[in-house]
Amino acid sequence: MGLLIVCLLFWLIVIGVPIWISIWLGQANHRSHFKQQVKSLRGLVIREASDSIEVRLPSSLGLVPAAFFPRSAHWYGTRVLELHFPLPATGVQLFICGNPKLSRELPQGWSRWSDPALARDSRVVAATATPKPAATYWEGGLVQAYWQLEKIHRQTSRLAINNDQLLVLVSDFSSSSRELSNLLVFGTQLAQQLESLQTGQIQLATAVSAATDAQCPVCFSPVVRPVVCDRCGTPHCHDCWSYNEYRCGVFGCGGTPVSR
């Protein structure tokens, strides 16, 4: 018995304590790095708790509420980032999720959405509690918008509409400034396009005079070898145009970029 206690104490001191210190330092580093990136984007830190950091990030929609969970306290995983974008009331509840473990058992009253585009990846599950009104958004290209989200964040992602809110959720968030900025741009553009789809004025994008100054709607990087959509005038990278199956990357546009 005494030997067992000695072995246990040895394990705690030699192995357990260093592991705990490493985890604690890692979490502290993620917190500090995230706050630095928020300030670099001229955002505001609203509240900081032991398991979360609430912030506001500037966008064309105003200040967008967001929260970062550096610990494993969040139901979606570790280092989870939530972005909440305002929408006009849609009466729609739906989600697209890249983690089937969290979506295999749907809530009561929810049903899966069947879409040929979902066959590209068996991980991705789409579901809705409001099939009839949600059909407008599914058919408008929401699944394609989700693929764009996964190009920004290659870990587990979740896209949801909850009546008057668009929720973008990612786990294993790296806290990098570029990724945070791209997620903010993606959510802002998608929220604007969802509002436009709701009002029947889906064509949002405007032609850009110099394609080299534009940001590709597929990869969210400066356009390389531009290909321009004939319908909405949005430049795309040539490789992204091919990757997106020769279709416009703007949600709901449906145009075919063919101009050089």
NORZI-V418568 format. One line per field, one symbol per residue. burial: 1 if it has 9 or more other C-alpha atoms within 8 Angstrom, else 0. Layout:
BEGIN
burial = ???
END
This chain:
BEGIN
burial = 00000000011110111100000000100110111011101011100000011111111010011111111101001111111111100011111111110010000001100000010000011111110011001101111111011111100111111111111111110011101111111111011011111100010000010010011111110110011111011111110110010111111110111000
END
